[in-house]
């Protein structure tokens, strides 16, 4: 420091001002240093918390994805079961309608599927007359489950156990057609708020 002469101002006021500026600069630099250090520590704490949150959220996301995949798998299986359930009464309806349409002096030998989409059925049997076959076809056409009745074959032949008696052997094809749902009492196999469940007939006839 410059010597003070006679208790007054120093010999060089510029030197005094320089020292004052140096002191102020040191104070400012120290304040900035400790301030930046504190901010860095706060930032590091925030980063650590963010990392922990990310790890926690990553675990939650992974669990959510697993649950979503499981839900989708269950929904797919339910859909398959609903599709199966929707057609569980198809053949009971067909057999019931065929038996209901069968007139007197007519006997069935076979009822089998020949096409899948649309479902087409072959009916083979014996009849006492052509009139019985015609009556059978008319009754099948009147069914609300069957349409497109077609006579594929009709020929006369002897009875297996009585060669002297003649009968008519016939083959028909019919197409299954479900009636409108408003004509049937139906309930869903599964309740699902997010999708339209398949309806299954509970009448059984």
Secondary structure, DSSP 8 states (H G I E B T S, - for coil): ---BSTTSSBS-HHHHHHHHHHHHHHHHHHHHHHHHHHHHHHHHHHHHHHHHHHHHHHHHHHHHHHHHHHHHHHHHHHHHHHHHHHTTTHHHHHHHHHHHH--TTEEEEEEEEEETTTTEEEEEEEESSHHHHHHHHHHHHT-SSEEEEEEEEEEEEE-SS-TTSEEEEEEEEEEE----GGGS-EEESS--SSS---EEE-S--
